[in-house]
Amino acid sequence: MDFGNLGNLGSLLANAKNIQKQVEEMKSAIEKLTATGSSGGGLVKVTINGSFAMTDIHIDPICIDPRDPIMLQDLIKAAHFNAFEKLQEQIKSQYGSSLSQFQSLLG
């Protein structure tokens, strides 16, 4: 048995703990991000957080037509999707290189 590489194991474990800490910090920072999407020329606005949970919605009363609830549903879905895209872009622009490094480490 060759135990000559045990020093490398200690280094590897220390590096893993460092990476884990960085991932947790990044996750915490991402959860604090917000993005607002809109549809219908701003008639509907949806805000989501870094966990992709909806935190706010604004609906202009002009688009509330009891005869056409499907239109309002579509506007809400479109605004939510717009916010989702904006949040993804924020994450990619702020943390893309770090995420790529972590992915390459994981294989």
ABEGO torsion letter per residue (X at the ends): XBAAAAAAAAAAAAAAAAAAAAAAAAAAAAAABBBBBBBGGGABBBBBBAAGBBABBBBBAAABBAABAAAAAAAAAAAAAAAAAAAAAAAAAAAAAAAAAAAAAAX
